[in-house]
Amino acid sequence: MFQRRNRFLVMALAGGGALALSGCTGGHIDGGEASLTLPELSDVSIAGGVSGSALLIGGLLVTVLGLAFGVSVLSRIRRLPVHASMREVSELIYETSKAYLVQQGKFLLALWGVIASVIVLYYGVLVGFGWGRVAVVIAFSLIGMAGSYSVAWFGIRVNTYANSRTSFAALDGKPLPLHRIPLQAGMSIGMVLISLELLMMLVILLFLPREIAGACFIGFAIGESLGAAALRIAGGIFTKIADIGSDLMKIAFKIKEDDARNPGVIADCVGDNAGDSVGPSADGFETYGVTGVALVTFLLLAVHDPGIQAMLLVWIFAVRAAMLLASSVSYLLNDAWARRRYASATRMDFEHPLTSLVWLTSAVSIGATYLTAFWVIGDMADGMWWKLATIVSCGTLAGALIPELVKVFTSTSSRHVREVVKSSREGGPSLNILSGLVAGNFSGYWLGMAIVALMGGAYLISELGLEQIMLAPAVFAFGLVAFGFLGMGPVTIAVDSYGPVTDNAQSVYELSVIEEVDGIDEELRRDFGIDPQWDRAKQMLEENDGAGNTFKATAKPVLIGTAVVGATTMIFSIIISLTDGLTTGIENLSLIHPPFLLGLITGGATIYWFTGASIQAVTTGSYRAVEYIKDTIRLDGASKASTEDSRRVVEICTQYAQQGMINIFLGVFFATLAFAFVEPYFFIGYLISIALFGLYQAIFMANAGGAWDNAKKIVEVDLHAKGTALHEATIVGDTVGDPYKDTSSVALNPVIKFTTLFGLLAVELAVGLTAQGNQVLVYWLAAAFLAASAFFVHRSFYGMRIRASLEGDRDDAGEAAPASSGDEVAGGRSAEAAARA
């Protein structure tokens, strides 16, 4: 019985709802977790006589309240005062962002069609599910994808209301509203995101037949993973093409930040939403969702007693609801404290109340975890309630500790960031970049050690008796750490979303050219009761943008850490499965087994290809954006860029974002299938390598980019050195860091989970086909998938590279472009642009 149960332990605890690898027995493929049946939750009796189902219905009401909270905050932000000039800009940003998101929706539907075909082939033909059950998997994959897409859309709408209101609030000269409005917007997104995901999962648990729950969960996980991967990668490419294209104009034409005459600025604002709002929202929704799906699956497969299964399921979802409440209560308490402290202040450290919110939420969430565990599973033997609560709290503590470590390397007050500035003063862009690389590398060490310590603590606690109720307790412990990472979900999303609002607020101020409106001072006094403080407003907006940069950086390692902890858990599960509970084949997990070693090497190669391919898409797109902006910008005789020119820059960004996304997505997809078909232990080595290389590559790139970004902010805000050689050096560093922190690093999270999900699907299929005597077919399929992957890897550079020479240019379709001089190719102004300027 022990070995048989271990053969089913191959699900992911945070990486994408894995499938039961050893469900292939006797040549039959059983469909993995899609075949699972939930226990009867109503049989669970909580202290006080409350049934498990009744308790979860209470959790359902909490999610409804969370959704109501998010929508009410949206309505409140929309009603805040704003000048028409600023509202016009924010609505243009929204309409352009909406057009981008509609295009991405069509793209997602096309990808979903491919995935739906795979689902039909796998479950309908190979597994032999009834078509009703296959339809359930397909339907919930669409629901999961729609969930990721809808929260992304909601985030754009909230942020584009908040950006103009924040910008207008700055005119009064008081810093407190500049903190409260972006944080309100972030909490609105966070509460809606987490509440919607939890609502969907509770509906599956409570109201759908227990026999189809597994099919619902796997479909839901597939859809979430697909939506997050596409929106995160494409959004990251889009935003950095626009950002770099806009920033380089400051050097080329000596113009100010967000100059309204620059047609790239609107695209930059749209990119702040496409990359820094859409991507994190979809990514957070997926991460939170698939972690829950995998924990449910683990409990159903690893726990012997259906009663204990049901009790632990009820506890997990009760903790989720309690943490949702903890986040909302912590936010309200922190907001009340901030209002009292800064109500009449004229200066404010914008990072301070955000830091206090994170730590307060962590403490309240940990307290809620222990109280919920004592109430729901306090009757379990051997003090199981406090052991499980402590394991979850290791992850919750990480949610507060990791942001603090990130701030050491990215905050405007960080010694590392100030080192970047000092290096730039004497050494220019060269030493600027080297100092940023130092910050990124040091951050990888300290964050890696923190994650190891917390996971190690969880492992030690799992050794204190958990093996009495489940198989592989360490697997469950690592999954609960990932679950704890996400316990502060609404606040993590809130401080992450703070950044795009503050960034856009600064841009809206400049694009509105409100200072040039005739009679504006009198109008503001008459209509809004404001005596505008123009210089003070711009200073505060820039300072707040620095805080936004810092806290955008803090959320990234939390998400990538969750993905890697989940991947570690999954790998351990596969090992148990393949080795019949660590009893046979252990020698294949060593360097003397060549496929395992080759898998380790291959995973690292894939990570480096991915980061190169994503930056290549940004580089080529930025080249074309810069080329277009230089040829169309008008610096004399115009106060604003034309809407047509701005929309054309957005089109360039969208074009290269989608081209890059297609190459990367399909390259990863086919590579994962190919390596899963090669050999199971090769694939284990591949997954280990993907997780470890991905973790440190993501942390290094994210924090190096954050250091470069805020070094530029110090020069602009603290040193007031815009337009100097020092400023130009920090701009160069920032443009290098842009794709580091907002394209490659952040996309590694969904890539790791996507690889895990579809790779394990392929492993189960390969094992089943081999058991049926089709080993030759498996090898041929591996070769075919590898060839397909190589094709898209080739296209990711040779199909995306800049086709230009000193004698003449060719566009990316291979069509001849007008000849240009060497200076123009190198980045000089064209004659036409110079004449216009």
Secondary structure, DSSP 8 states (H G I E B T S, - for coil): -HHHHHTT----SSSS----GGGEETTEE--GGGG-----GGG-EETTTEEHHHHHHHHHHHHHHHHHHHHHHHHHHHTS---HHHHHHHHHHHHHHHHHHHHHHHHHHHHHHHHHHHHIIIIIIII---HHHHHHHHHHHHHHHHHHHHHHHHHHHHHHHHHHHHHHHGGG--SHHHHHHHHHHHHHHHHHHHHHHHHHHHHHHHHS-GGGHHHHHHHHHHHHHHHHHHHHHHHHHHHHHHHHHHHHHHHHS---TT-TT-THHHHHHHHHHIIIIIHHHHHHHHHHHHHHHHHHHHHHHHBS-HHHHHHHHHHHHHHHHHHHHHHHHHHHHHHHHHHHHHTT-S---THHHHHHHHHHHHHHHHHHHHHHHHHHHTTSGGGHHHHHHHHHHHHHHHHHHHHHHHHHHHSTT-HHHHHHHHHHHHHHHHHHHHHHHHHHHHHHHHHHHHHHHHHHHHHHHHTTTGGGTBS-HHHHHHHHHHHHHTTTHHHHHHHHHHHHHHHHHHHHHHHTTGGGSTTHHHHHHHHH-----HHHHHHHHHHHHHHHHHHHHHHHHHHHHHHHHHHHHHHHHHHHHHTTTTTS-GGGGSTTSHHHHHHHHHHHHHHHHHHHHHHHHHHHHHHHHHHHHHHH---SS-SS--HHHHHHHHHHHHHHHHHHHHHHHHHHHHHHHHHHHH-HHHHHHHHHHHHHHHHHHHHHHHHHHHHHHHHHHIIIIIS--TTSHHHHHHHHHHHHHHHIIIIIHHHHHHHHHHHHHHHHHHHHHHHHHHHTT-HHHHHHHHHHHHHHHHHHHHHHHHTTS--B-SS-BB-TTS-B-----HHHHTT---HHHHHH-
